[in-house]
Amino acid sequence: MDYKKEGPTCKCISRKSFGHTGYTGTIAWADPDKQIIFIFLSNRIQPDEENKKLIKMEVRGKIMEGVYEAIK
């Protein structure tokens, strides 16, 4: 992973992890090293397409980080 670039995940994921994000802010991510599958469903475009709170607040990465912390 190139941690110099911003992305939808936390920096705690392994190099073997993979996933996909969707237009509405959803994310499905798997990390075989940690045996984690992370699925986050959202509707980022509510109330309109200009809503960027999910991205600006880094919600997906923060929740994912909490999951990794919880299983340590």
N, CA, C and O atoms as a GROMACS GRO file, in nm:
protein
  288
    1MET      N    1   0.084  -0.118   0.000
    1MET     CA    2   0.000   0.000   0.000
    1MET      C    3   0.089   0.124   0.000
    1MET      O    4   0.194   0.127   0.064
    2ASP      N    5   0.045   0.224  -0.072
    2ASP     CA    6   0.117   0.350  -0.074
    2ASP      C    7   0.053   0.443   0.028
    2ASP      O    8  -0.047   0.508   0.000
    3TYR      N    9   0.110   0.447   0.147
    3TYR     CA   10   0.054   0.525   0.256
    3TYR      C   11   0.071   0.675   0.238
    3TYR      O   12   0.019   0.753   0.317
    4LYS      N   13   0.145   0.716   0.135
    4LYS     CA   14   0.159   0.859   0.107
    4LYS      C   15   0.032   0.915   0.043
    4LYS      O   16   0.007   1.036   0.046
    5LYS      N   17  -0.048   0.827  -0.013
    5LYS     CA   18  -0.173   0.868  -0.077
    5LYS      C   19  -0.288   0.844   0.019
    5LYS      O   20  -0.288   0.748   0.096
    6GLU      N   21  -0.387   0.931   0.012
    6GLU     CA   22  -0.507   0.912   0.093
    6GLU      C   23  -0.590   0.801   0.033
    6GLU      O   24  -0.587   0.778  -0.088
    7GLY      N   25  -0.664   0.733   0.118
    7GLY     CA   26  -0.749   0.627   0.069
    7GLY      C   27  -0.858   0.594   0.169
    7GLY      O   28  -0.863   0.655   0.276
    8PRO      N   29  -0.943   0.500   0.136
    8PRO     CA   30  -1.058   0.470   0.221
    8PRO      C   31  -1.027   0.376   0.337
    8PRO      O   32  -1.115   0.348   0.419
    9THR      N   33  -0.904   0.327   0.346
    9THR     CA   34  -0.871   0.230   0.451
    9THR      C   35  -0.782   0.294   0.556
    9THR      O   36  -0.733   0.406   0.539
   10CYS      N   37  -0.761   0.221   0.664
   10CYS     CA   38  -0.665   0.265   0.765
   10CYS      C   39  -0.526   0.217   0.723
   10CYS      O   40  -0.513   0.136   0.632
   11LYS      N   41  -0.425   0.267   0.789
   11LYS     CA   42  -0.288   0.225   0.757
   11LYS      C   43  -0.253   0.093   0.825
   11LYS      O   44  -0.139   0.047   0.814
   12CYS      N   45  -0.348   0.034   0.894
   12CYS     CA   46  -0.324  -0.090   0.967
   12CYS      C   47  -0.345  -0.215   0.882
   12CYS      O   48  -0.321  -0.326   0.930
   13ILE      N   49  -0.389  -0.200   0.759
   13ILE     CA   50  -0.416  -0.317   0.675
   13ILE      C   51  -0.285  -0.382   0.629
   13ILE      O   52  -0.181  -0.316   0.624
   14SER      N   53  -0.292  -0.509   0.595
   14SER     CA   54  -0.173  -0.579   0.546
   14SER      C   55  -0.156  -0.557   0.396
   14SER      O   56  -0.247  -0.512   0.328
   15ARG      N   57  -0.038  -0.590   0.348
   15ARG     CA   58  -0.010  -0.573   0.204
   15ARG      C   59  -0.093  -0.668   0.118
   15ARG      O   60  -0.111  -0.644  -0.001
   16LYS      N   61  -0.143  -0.775   0.176
   16LYS     CA   62  -0.223  -0.871   0.101
   16LYS      C   63  -0.371  -0.833   0.094
   16LYS      O   64  -0.449  -0.900   0.027
   17SER      N   65  -0.408  -0.728   0.163
   17SER     CA   66  -0.549  -0.690   0.166
   17SER      C   67  -0.594  -0.636   0.030
   17SER      O   68  -0.512  -0.588  -0.050
   18PHE      N   69  -0.723  -0.644   0.006
   18PHE     CA   70  -0.780  -0.599  -0.121
   18PHE      C   71  -0.925  -0.562  -0.099
   18PHE      O   72  -0.987  -0.606  -0.002
   19GLY      N   73  -0.978  -0.481  -0.187
   19GLY     CA   74  -1.117  -0.443  -0.172
   19GLY      C   75  -1.165  -0.352  -0.283
   19GLY      O   76  -1.098  -0.331  -0.384
   20HIS      N   77  -1.284  -0.300  -0.259
   20HIS     CA   78  -1.350  -0.215  -0.358
   20HIS      C   79  -1.435  -0.112  -0.285
   20HIS      O   80  -1.499  -0.143  -0.184
   21THR      N   81  -1.436   0.009  -0.337
   21THR     CA   82  -1.525   0.112  -0.284
   21THR      C   83  -1.628   0.147  -0.390
   21THR      O   84  -1.606   0.127  -0.509
   22GLY      N   85  -1.739   0.198  -0.344
   22GLY     CA   86  -1.846   0.236  -0.436
   22GLY      C   87  -1.873   0.385  -0.434
   22GLY      O   88  -1.828   0.456  -0.345
   23TYR      N   89  -1.946   0.431  -0.532
   23TYR     CA   90  -1.977   0.573  -0.550
   23TYR      C   91  -2.046   0.633  -0.428
   23TYR      O   92  -2.022   0.748  -0.394
   24THR      N   93  -2.132   0.556  -0.363
   24THR     CA   94  -2.207   0.608  -0.249
   24THR      C   95  -2.131   0.600  -0.117
   24THR      O   96  -2.187   0.630  -0.012
   25GLY      N   97  -2.005   0.559  -0.122
   25GLY     CA   98  -1.924   0.553  -0.001
   25GLY      C   99  -1.912   0.415   0.060
   25GLY      O  100  -1.845   0.398   0.162
   26THR      N  101  -1.976   0.318   0.001
   26THR     CA  102  -1.966   0.182   0.055
   26THR      C  103  -1.825   0.128   0.033
   26THR      O  104  -1.753   0.173  -0.057
   27ILE      N  105  -1.786   0.033   0.115
   27ILE     CA  106  -1.655  -0.030   0.100
   27ILE      C  107  -1.666  -0.176   0.141
   27ILE      O  108  -1.730  -0.210   0.241
   28ALA      N  109  -1.603  -0.262   0.065
   28ALA     CA  110  -1.588  -0.404   0.100
   28ALA      C  111  -1.438  -0.432   0.091
   28ALA      O  112  -1.378  -0.415  -0.014
   29TRP      N  113  -1.379  -0.475   0.202
   29TRP     CA  114  -1.234  -0.495   0.209
   29TRP      C  115  -1.203  -0.624   0.280
   29TRP      O  116  -1.265  -0.656   0.382
   30ALA      N  117  -1.110  -0.699   0.230
   30ALA     CA  118  -1.069  -0.826   0.291
   30ALA      C  119  -0.920  -0.822   0.321
   30ALA      O  120  -0.840  -0.771   0.242
   31ASP      N  121  -0.884  -0.879   0.435
   31ASP     CA  122  -0.743  -0.886   0.475
   31ASP      C  123  -0.714  -1.030   0.516
   31ASP      O  124  -0.739  -1.069   0.630
   32PRO      N  125  -0.661  -1.111   0.423
   32PRO     CA  126  -0.636  -1.252   0.453
   32PRO      C  127  -0.536  -1.274   0.567
   32PRO      O  128  -0.547  -1.372   0.640
   33ASP      N  129  -0.440  -1.184   0.582
   33ASP     CA  130  -0.342  -1.200   0.691
   33ASP      C  131  -0.407  -1.192   0.828
   33ASP      O  132  -0.369  -1.266   0.919
   34LYS      N  133  -0.503  -1.105   0.843
   34LYS     CA  134  -0.570  -1.086   0.972
   34LYS      C  135  -0.704  -1.158   0.980
   34LYS      O  136  -0.770  -1.157   1.084
   35GLN      N  137  -0.743  -1.222   0.870
   35GLN     CA  138  -0.870  -1.294   0.860
   35GLN      C  139  -0.988  -1.201   0.891
   35GLN      O  140  -1.076  -1.234   0.971
   36ILE      N  141  -0.988  -1.085   0.827
   36ILE     CA  142  -1.093  -0.984   0.845
   36ILE      C  143  -1.160  -0.956   0.712
   36ILE      O  144  -1.094  -0.943   0.609
   37ILE      N  145  -1.290  -0.947   0.716
   37ILE     CA  146  -1.368  -0.894   0.604
   37ILE      C  147  -1.445  -0.775   0.660
   37ILE      O  148  -1.523  -0.790   0.754
   38PHE      N  149  -1.422  -0.658   0.603
   38PHE     CA  150  -1.483  -0.534   0.650
   38PHE      C  151  -1.579  -0.484   0.544
   38PHE      O  152  -1.540  -0.460   0.430
   39ILE      N  153  -1.706  -0.469   0.581
   39ILE     CA  154  -1.806  -0.418   0.489
   39ILE      C  155  -1.874  -0.300   0.556
   39ILE      O  156  -1.926  -0.311   0.667
   40PHE      N  157  -1.873  -0.186   0.487
   40PHE     CA  158  -1.935  -0.064   0.538
   40PHE      C  159  -2.033  -0.016   0.431
   40PHE      O  160  -1.994   0.012   0.318
   41LEU      N  161  -2.159  -0.007   0.468
   41LEU     CA  162  -2.262   0.039   0.375
   41LEU      C  163  -2.300   0.182   0.411
   41LEU      O  164  -2.322   0.213   0.528
   42SER      N  165  -2.309   0.267   0.312
   42SER     CA  166  -2.344   0.406   0.337
   42SER      C  167  -2.417   0.465   0.217
   42SER      O  168  -2.429   0.404   0.112
   43ASN      N  169  -2.465   0.586   0.238
   43ASN     CA  170  -2.527   0.662   0.130
   43ASN      C  171  -2.468   0.802   0.134
   43ASN      O  172  -2.534   0.897   0.176
   44ARG      N  173  -2.345   0.814   0.091
   44ARG     CA  174  -2.272   0.940   0.094
   44ARG      C  175  -2.344   1.051   0.019
   44ARG      O  176  -2.327   1.168   0.053
   45ILE      N  177  -2.420   1.019  -0.081
   45ILE     CA  178  -2.482   1.122  -0.165
   45ILE      C  179  -2.613   1.177  -0.107
   45ILE      O  180  -2.684   1.252  -0.174
   46GLN      N  181  -2.645   1.141   0.017
   46GLN     CA  182  -2.763   1.197   0.083
   46GLN      C  183  -2.718   1.321   0.161
   46GLN      O  184  -2.623   1.305   0.237
   47PRO      N  185  -2.770   1.435   0.153
   47PRO     CA  186  -2.889   1.473   0.076
   47PRO      C  187  -2.861   1.505  -0.070
   47PRO      O  188  -2.955   1.517  -0.149
   48ASP      N  189  -2.731   1.520  -0.109
   48ASP     CA  190  -2.699   1.545  -0.250
   48ASP      C  191  -2.555   1.499  -0.279
   48ASP      O  192  -2.482   1.460  -0.189
   49GLU      N  193  -2.518   1.504  -0.405
   49GLU     CA  194  -2.386   1.456  -0.447
   49GLU      C  195  -2.270   1.539  -0.393
   49GLU      O  196  -2.156   1.493  -0.394
   50GLU      N  197  -2.297   1.659  -0.346
   50GLU     CA  198  -2.192   1.746  -0.295
   50GLU      C  199  -2.153   1.712  -0.151
   50GLU      O  200  -2.058   1.771  -0.098
   51ASN      N  201  -2.222   1.620  -0.088
   51ASN     CA  202  -2.194   1.582   0.051
   51ASN      C  203  -2.061   1.506   0.057
   51ASN      O  204  -2.051   1.395   0.006
   52LYS      N  205  -1.962   1.566   0.119
   52LYS     CA  206  -1.827   1.506   0.127
   52LYS      C  207  -1.789   1.473   0.271
   52LYS      O  208  -1.671   1.447   0.298
   53LYS      N  209  -1.884   1.473   0.363
   53LYS     CA  210  -1.853   1.450   0.504
   53LYS      C  211  -1.788   1.314   0.529
   53LYS      O  212  -1.695   1.304   0.609
   54LEU      N  213  -1.833   1.212   0.462
   54LEU     CA  214  -1.778   1.077   0.481
   54LEU      C  215  -1.629   1.075   0.448
   54LEU      O  216  -1.550   1.010   0.518
   55ILE      N  217  -1.591   1.144   0.344
   55ILE     CA  218  -1.451   1.149   0.302
   55ILE      C  219  -1.371   1.241   0.394
   55ILE      O  220  -1.265   1.202   0.444
   56LYS      N  221  -1.420   1.362   0.417
   56LYS     CA  222  -1.348   1.460   0.499
   56LYS      C  223  -1.327   1.412   0.642
   56LYS      O  224  -1.223   1.439   0.702
   57MET      N  225  -1.424   1.342   0.698
   57MET     CA  226  -1.415   1.295   0.836
   57MET      C  227  -1.342   1.160   0.846
   57MET      O  228  -1.320   1.110   0.956
   58GLU      N  229  -1.305   1.102   0.732
   58GLU     CA  230  -1.234   0.974   0.726
   58GLU      C  231  -1.306   0.864   0.805
   58GLU      O  232  -1.243   0.786   0.877
   59VAL      N  233  -1.436   0.860   0.791
   59VAL     CA  234  -1.520   0.767   0.868
   59VAL      C  235  -1.482   0.622   0.844
   59VAL      O  236  -1.467   0.546   0.940
   60ARG      N  237  -1.466   0.582   0.721
   60ARG     CA  238  -1.439   0.440   0.690
   60ARG      C  239  -1.307   0.394   0.750
   60ARG      O  240  -1.300   0.287   0.810
   61GLY      N  241  -1.203   0.474   0.734
   61GLY     CA  242  -1.072   0.437   0.788
   61GLY      C  243  -1.071   0.432   0.940
   61GLY      O  244  -1.007   0.345   0.999
   62LYS      N  245  -1.142   0.524   1.003
   62LYS     CA  246  -1.146   0.527   1.150
   62LYS      C  247  -1.221   0.406   1.205
   62LYS      O  248  -1.179   0.347   1.305
   63ILE      N  249  -1.331   0.368   1.141
   63ILE     CA  250  -1.404   0.250   1.186
   63ILE      C  251  -1.320   0.125   1.164
   63ILE      O  252  -1.313   0.037   1.250
   64MET      N  253  -1.255   0.117   1.049
   64MET     CA  254  -1.170   0.002   1.019
   64MET      C  255  -1.057  -0.007   1.121
   64MET      O  256  -1.024  -0.117   1.167
   65GLU      N  257  -0.999   0.104   1.156
   65GLU     CA  258  -0.892   0.106   1.257
   65GLU      C  259  -0.943   0.053   1.391
   65GLU      O  260  -0.872  -0.020   1.461
   66GLY      N  261  -1.065   0.090   1.427
   66GLY     CA  262  -1.125   0.040   1.550
   66GLY      C  263  -1.142  -0.111   1.550
   66GLY      O  264  -1.123  -0.177   1.652
   67VAL      N  265  -1.179  -0.166   1.434
   67VAL     CA  266  -1.194  -0.310   1.420
   67VAL      C  267  -1.059  -0.378   1.441
   67VAL      O  268  -1.051  -0.476   1.515
   68TYR      N  269  -0.956  -0.328   1.378
   68TYR     CA  270  -0.821  -0.386   1.393
   68TYR      C  271  -0.773  -0.377   1.537
   68TYR      O  272  -0.713  -0.471   1.589
   69GLU      N  273  -0.798  -0.265   1.602
   69GLU     CA  274  -0.759  -0.249   1.742
   69GLU      C  275  -0.832  -0.348   1.832
   69GLU      O  276  -0.773  -0.401   1.926
   70ALA      N  277  -0.957  -0.373   1.803
   70ALA     CA  278  -1.040  -0.461   1.885
   70ALA      C  279  -0.995  -0.606   1.879
   70ALA      O  280  -1.016  -0.682   1.974
   71ILE      N  281  -0.932  -0.646   1.769
   71ILE     CA  282  -0.894  -0.789   1.756
   71ILE      C  283  -0.748  -0.815   1.789
   71ILE      O  284  -0.704  -0.929   1.780
   72LYS      N  285  -0.674  -0.714   1.828
   72LYS     CA  286  -0.532  -0.734   1.862
   72LYS      C  287  -0.514  -0.837   1.969
   72LYS      O  288  -0.402  -0.865   2.009
   0.00000   0.00000   0.00000
